[in-house]
């Protein structure tokens, strides 16, 4: 059965308010008709991180405008939609809830089906949205909030091979930027400094590399950087530009080596399954880092694995990925009711043991 | 939609989740068709839309019959306010109808004659307070704004006894249940041009502390 589907997607799980329209003919490539992202970086910059209540306040008053803009950009009206897909978790619950309620309002008003989407599935399915690749593929999701290796086997079937047991690398980049007086977000500003620095002058730890699994840890790296910085300040009363660039270069080298070595392990596990066309795909804002990309591409080249990095705008948070993931769920028969729950915690892989935040409330992501 | 809503009785769906409840009312002209109030401390996000469908069905109506949405914008529970405001904005977009935001302070003061002092518990030893059509604010019991002393104001809400004692006022109860009051206030504003999209009325800053990381001195800046 050939069925062209046009989906509206909404995303508001962190600090980006996003709406998008995606269309797909059954069996054909998906087409992004529009993708609008309103960032909130300015609102949070003085707090050194995303403040959940501030994020939620901004989402609540921007989502509907964002949807209007997405429809306008797509030259479509609500009449042209077949369903509404919305991020229903995991993430900052205030924002997720606003998105879910706005989506429910639109769906109820137009009598459209509603599909709740796992934000991580949105990222993990992006290689299919952009390049139409087949399952199973290996996914490295690496952002300000997440870091995990997944084998994507179907729209709702993922195996997590490992991930961070504490912070995400994006958090470590942001913290480094704050400690060194560089602008937020830390990823681009630390990378720019690192390009001018000597990666060998300061040696930072490579956490968990001594363990054979695919798990990572980044919180110790932050502390190591702070100690190193404080030592320099103590001896000379401040930092030189050279010091700052060298600290960034050393820090980035540690992140790159750790990620690449752990990716090697994840790749070995994945390749052992003899996938038809081996592919490693990345998503998340940290995947924009050119050194990380370089390391991963080299790794793939040595094992005959395709390396796929979607365009940056689709690596970071957006609603096109949510519309697309909703579309895949919908084609597989998924529908949600008006009682759809917004979930702060929602692991993609329900069977692998939790890595972080696994208290009585269960795994976080 | 009829151009003159006075000739056809407008149908308004109003709802509120700004406190520990899910409340909804359907108003046709001056008459309440159906309304519900379900006390609940949590779960409003899951319950609200099914409740709205029930209230509509009870009134023999559907979303397509509405002329406007009325929504409670607080002050109150931040998350609760956002649940309703976000739903109202989505409905308004989907139905191409106005959504009219009504504050809890206005809602509980509605239908009284004379000057009303409307107050709500803001927790942490604070209260939200509004005098007549003045700007609502966040106060402690010891730092209330100047209260009208001459015209025996009607005091409704949190600490109304205390407030009435300070200004020679008369304590009263809200005339309407929350959702009904919101619907009636929304109806009274329906003809107004350029109604703004409903926005939460927080009256309290977000809890957020500025970053403690102080950047190091650059020696060769």
Interface residues (C-beta under 8 A of the other chain):
Chain A: X46 X47 X48 X49 X51 X53 X54 X56 X57 X60 X61 X63 X64 X67 X68 X78 X93 X94 X97 X98 X99 X100 X101 X102 X103 X104 X105 X106 X107 X108 X109 X110 X175 X178 X179 X180 X181 X229 X233 X236 X237 X238 X239 X240 X241 X242 X244 X337 X338 X339 X340 X341 X342
Chain B: X45 X46 X47 X48 X49 X50 X52 X53 X63 X78 X79 X82 X83 X84 X85 X86 X87 X88 X89 X90 X91 X92 X93 X94 X95 X197 X199 X200 X202 X206 X207 X208 X209 X210 X211 X212 X213 X215 X216 X217 X218 X219 X220 X221
